[in-house]
Amino acid sequence: MKVVQTIHEFKALNLPRPLGFVPTMGYLHEGHILLVKQAKAANKTVAVSIFVNPTQFGPKEDLASYPRDIPRDLAMLEKAGTDVVFIPSAAEMYPEGYDTWVEVEKLQKHLEGDSRPTHFKGVTTVVNKLFNIVMPDNAYFGQKDAQQLLVIMKMVKDLNMNLQVIACPTVREPDGLAMSSRNTYLTPEQRQAAPVLRKSLMLAKEMYDKGERDADKIRAAMIALLKTEPQGQIDYVSIADTGTLNELKIIKGQALVSLAVKIGKPRLIDNIILG
């Protein structure tokens, strides 16, 4: 496994095609490793990036405290069969005078965009840069960050990028909590409370499966369930069109049911698709 730290070094590699790429912010878990394994199964070469991207964090967010453990990450990636790991510095990705940004205007304004207005500007810009550096044939992203996935797919389509974005299922703990690097922030008591997110999503699915199509009724039931957990602070509960992310009144086709809930310090997100 080769580890490179500069754009020049990466671009000098003559990597066999097809090339699969998994962008990460490090502190890896089994969800990331599933992406690597998916990439490994379908590509001759697998590249992974580890970069805690400062431009997607708001001024009061957890950039400084975001968990990092490069030696652990590298050991996990080598075991999973990764060929190349790209670990650039912030100065390498955003040199002095950097002033170019990529935005997917409509999709990024909903959900996470309401709560974190500068977040997706940072995500789309860094992913665009990484795609230009790595030049992958296929890029792998988890379904847990459903809005991010939709935004990146739209960016790739609109900018005629010559690559395929592959969505991979959310990997969960045995109690249903979606795996996330931020789960490490949870105290034991908060960790006990965290599966309430998944329970509320399963309630939405149960109501839908029984024939309920009134999105307001499903949202209200989810919120009522979330409020039974005193440690939870609801940011949003959404039932939206999977193409536009506009909120639905009545579910007719597919619907993305998503939520963000603060439990203690961490803000956890999760989602399912109905229909």
WORATA-V566381 format. One record per residue. N is the residue number from 0. RES is the residue in one small letter. OMEGA is omega in radians with two decimals (none if undefined). Layout:
BEGIN
n = (N	N)
res = (RES	RES)
omega = (OMEGA	OMEGA)
END
This chain:
BEGIN
n = (0	1	2	3	4	5	6	7	8	9	10	11	12	13	14	15	16	17	18	19	20	21	22	23	24	25	26	27	28	29	30	31	32	33	34	35	36	37	38	39	40	41	42	43	44	45	46	47	48	49	50	51	52	53	54	55	56	57	58	59	60	61	62	63	64	65	66	67	68	69	70	71	72	73	74	75	76	77	78	79	80	81	82	83	84	85	86	87	88	89	90	91	92	93	94	95	96	97	98	99	100	101	102	103	104	105	106	107	108	109	110	111	112	113	114	115	116	117	118	119	120	121	122	123	124	125	126	127	128	129	130	131	132	133	134	135	136	137	138	139	140	141	142	143	144	145	146	147	148	149	150	151	152	153	154	155	156	157	158	159	160	161	162	163	164	165	166	167	168	169	170	171	172	173	174	175	176	177	178	179	180	181	182	183	184	185	186	187	188	189	190	191	192	193	194	195	196	197	198	199	200	201	202	203	204	205	206	207	208	209	210	211	212	213	214	215	216	217	218	219	220	221	222	223	224	225	226	227	228	229	230	231	232	233	234	235	236	237	238	239	240	241	242	243	244	245	246	247	248	249	250	251	252	253	254	255	256	257	258	259	260	261	262	263	264	265	266	267	268	269	270	271	272	273	274)
res = (m	k	v	v	q	t	i	h	e	f	k	a	l	n	l	p	r	p	l	g	f	v	p	t	m	g	y	l	h	e	g	h	i	l	l	v	k	q	a	k	a	a	n	k	t	v	a	v	s	i	f	v	n	p	t	q	f	g	p	k	e	d	l	a	s	y	p	r	d	i	p	r	d	l	a	m	l	e	k	a	g	t	d	v	v	f	i	p	s	a	a	e	m	y	p	e	g	y	d	t	w	v	e	v	e	k	l	q	k	h	l	e	g	d	s	r	p	t	h	f	k	g	v	t	t	v	v	n	k	l	f	n	i	v	m	p	d	n	a	y	f	g	q	k	d	a	q	q	l	l	v	i	m	k	m	v	k	d	l	n	m	n	l	q	v	i	a	c	p	t	v	r	e	p	d	g	l	a	m	s	s	r	n	t	y	l	t	p	e	q	r	q	a	a	p	v	l	r	k	s	l	m	l	a	k	e	m	y	d	k	g	e	r	d	a	d	k	i	r	a	a	m	i	a	l	l	k	t	e	p	q	g	q	i	d	y	v	s	i	a	d	t	g	t	l	n	e	l	k	i	i	k	g	q	a	l	v	s	l	a	v	k	i	g	k	p	r	l	i	d	n	i	i	l	g)
omega = (-3.12	3.10	3.13	-3.03	-3.13	3.11	3.13	3.13	-3.09	-3.10	3.13	-3.14	3.08	-2.97	3.10	3.13	-0.05	-3.10	3.06	-3.04	3.09	3.07	-3.14	2.98	3.08	-2.99	-2.91	3.04	-3.05	3.07	3.09	-3.09	3.05	3.11	3.12	-3.13	3.08	3.13	-3.11	-3.08	-3.00	-3.06	3.11	-3.10	3.09	3.05	3.09	3.01	3.00	-3.11	3.05	-2.94	-3.04	-3.03	3.10	3.08	3.05	-3.07	-3.12	-3.10	-2.87	-3.13	-3.07	-3.05	-3.10	-3.02	-3.13	3.05	-3.05	-3.14	3.10	3.14	-3.10	3.11	3.13	-3.10	3.12	3.12	-3.12	3.07	3.11	3.14	-3.09	3.04	-3.14	-3.09	-3.12	3.01	3.08	3.14	3.10	-3.10	-3.12	-3.13	-3.13	-3.14	-3.14	-3.03	-3.11	-3.05	3.11	3.12	3.01	-2.77	-3.01	-3.07	-3.05	-3.09	-3.09	2.92	-3.13	-3.14	3.08	-3.07	-3.06	-2.92	-3.12	-2.99	-3.01	3.03	3.10	-3.12	-3.07	3.13	-3.09	3.12	3.07	3.12	-3.14	3.09	-3.14	3.12	-3.04	-3.10	-3.08	2.97	-3.12	3.10	-2.96	-3.13	-3.14	-3.14	-3.13	3.07	-2.97	-3.14	3.09	3.13	3.14	-3.14	-3.13	3.09	3.13	3.11	-3.14	3.14	-3.05	-3.10	3.07	3.13	-3.04	3.12	3.13	3.04	-3.10	3.10	-3.14	-3.04	3.08	3.07	-3.00	2.97	-3.13	-3.14	3.04	-3.14	3.11	3.13	3.14	3.08	-3.11	3.09	-3.14	3.10	-3.01	2.97	3.12	-3.13	3.11	3.12	3.08	-3.09	-2.96	3.14	3.09	3.09	-3.13	3.14	-3.12	3.08	3.13	3.05	3.11	-3.14	3.14	3.12	3.13	-3.12	3.11	3.04	-3.13	3.13	3.11	-3.05	3.14	3.13	3.14	3.11	-3.11	3.13	3.11	-3.13	3.12	3.12	-3.14	-3.11	3.06	3.10	-3.02	-3.12	-3.09	3.07	-3.03	2.99	3.04	2.94	-2.99	2.94	-2.91	3.03	-3.05	3.12	-3.04	-3.01	3.00	-3.13	-3.11	2.95	3.12	3.12	3.13	3.10	3.08	3.09	3.03	3.06	-3.07	-3.13	3.00	-3.09	3.04	3.02	-2.99	-3.12	-3.03	3.05	-3.04	3.08	3.10	-3.12	2.92	3.04	3.07	3.10	none)
END
